[in-house]
Amino acid sequence: MDDITVSVVNWSDRQAELIYVRRAVFIEEQKVPESIEIDGKDPDCFHVLACDRAGNAIGSARLTKSGKIGRMAVMPKYRGQGVGTKMLDAIMEHGRSNGPTDFHLSAQISAVGFYEKMGFEPYGEEFQEAGIKHINMRPR
């Protein structure tokens, strides 16, 4: 885990790497339609990028100006190693310093446990997005 770096990055500078991770996880692995995944909102968001020791992109996340955390993705080989934790910490820290602090997210049901460990709680009813069950969550 010490070999992983997580940085706040500029969309225009690191777009290819951010999309690489999201395409692998959401479009290829989870079969999310590209038209949903690549939604045109990225230029107006804050982004974090996780890279391995060699500089390869292994994780990404974004934060909208309204405080919505989304597009959290970690390449399969690196899951369960704290990459998501580092990304979520980094994007929330950046948000607290530079913008929105009313954080919220729409978690895939399979990721609810991760977000609960990170201090979030579910609210509202489950819903479908891109054919995947989600629930809204916010910090406790």
C-alpha positions in Angstrom: 0.0 0.0 0.0 2.9 2.4 0.6 3.7 2.0 -3.2 0.3 3.6 -4.1 0.0 7.4 -4.6 -3.2 9.2 -4.6 -3.3 12.8 -6.0 -5.9 15.4 -6.8 -5.5 15.9 -10.5 -6.8 18.2 -13.2 -9.3 16.6 -15.6 -7.7 18.2 -18.7 -4.2 16.9 -17.7 -5.1 13.4 -16.6 -8.4 12.6 -18.5 -6.9 9.6 -20.3 -5.9 7.9 -17.1 -9.1 8.6 -15.3 -11.1 7.3 -18.2 -8.9 4.2 -18.5 -9.8 3.2 -14.9 -13.5 4.0 -15.3 -13.8 2.3 -18.6 -12.2 -0.9 -17.2 -14.3 -1.0 -14.1 -17.6 0.4 -15.1 -18.0 -0.1 -18.8 -16.1 -3.4 -19.3 -16.5 -5.1 -15.9 -19.9 -3.9 -14.8 -21.4 -3.3 -18.3 -22.5 0.3 -17.6 -23.3 2.0 -20.9 -20.6 4.4 -22.0 -23.3 7.1 -22.5 -24.1 6.9 -18.8 -20.5 6.6 -17.6 -19.0 9.4 -19.7 -21.6 12.0 -18.8 -19.9 15.2 -19.7 -19.7 16.5 -16.1 -16.0 15.7 -15.5 -14.5 19.0 -16.5 -16.5 20.7 -13.7 -15.5 18.2 -11.0 -12.6 17.6 -8.7 -10.7 14.3 -9.4 -8.4 12.0 -7.6 -6.2 9.4 -9.3 -4.4 6.5 -7.6 -1.3 5.2 -9.3 1.0 2.2 -8.5 4.8 2.5 -8.0 5.3 2.4 -11.8 2.9 5.3 -12.3 0.1 3.2 -13.8 -3.5 4.4 -13.1 -5.2 2.0 -10.7 -8.1 4.0 -9.2 -10.2 7.1 -9.7 -12.9 9.2 -8.1 -14.6 12.5 -8.6 -16.4 15.1 -6.5 -19.0 17.5 -8.0 -19.3 21.1 -6.9 -22.6 20.1 -5.2 -20.6 17.6 -3.0 -21.5 14.4 -4.7 -18.8 11.8 -4.5 -18.8 9.4 -7.5 -17.1 7.4 -10.1 -15.1 5.6 -7.3 -13.3 2.8 -9.1 -10.4 0.6 -8.2 -8.8 -1.9 -10.7 -9.5 -5.5 -9.6 -5.9 -6.4 -8.7 -5.8 -3.6 -6.2 -9.1 -4.0 -4.4 -9.0 -4.7 -0.7 -5.7 -3.0 -0.2 -6.8 0.4 1.0 -6.8 2.2 -2.3 -10.5 3.2 -2.0 -9.9 4.5 1.5 -7.0 6.7 0.4 -9.0 8.0 -2.5 -12.1 8.8 -0.4 -10.0 10.5 2.3 -8.1 12.6 -0.4 -11.2 13.7 -2.2 -13.1 14.7 0.9 -10.0 16.5 2.3 -9.8 18.4 -1.0 -13.5 19.2 -0.9 -13.3 20.5 2.7 -10.5 22.9 1.6 -11.7 23.9 -1.8 -15.4 23.6 -2.2 -18.3 21.5 -1.1 -18.5 19.9 2.3 -22.1 18.6 2.2 -20.9 15.2 1.0 -23.2 12.6 -0.4 -23.0 9.6 -2.8 -25.0 6.9 -4.5 -23.4 3.6 -3.5 -23.7 0.4 -5.3 -25.2 -2.0 -2.8 -22.1 -4.2 -2.9 -20.1 -1.2 -1.7 -22.3 -0.1 1.2 -20.1 -1.9 3.8 -17.0 0.0 2.6 -18.8 3.4 2.9 -20.2 2.5 6.3 -16.7 1.8 7.5 -15.7 5.2 6.2 -18.4 6.9 8.3 -21.3 7.1 5.8 -24.9 5.9 6.4 -27.6 5.0 3.9 -30.8 7.0 3.5 -33.9 6.6 1.3 -34.9 3.7 -0.8 -32.7 1.5 -3.0 -32.9 2.4 -6.7 -31.5 1.2 -10.0 -28.9 3.1 -12.0 -27.4 1.6 -15.1 -29.0 -1.7 -14.1 -27.2 -1.8 -10.8 -28.8 -1.4 -7.4 -27.7 1.7 -5.5 -28.6 3.6 -2.3 -27.9 7.1 -1.3 -25.5 7.7 1.5 -24.2 10.6 3.6 -21.7 11.1 6.4 -23.0 10.2 9.9 
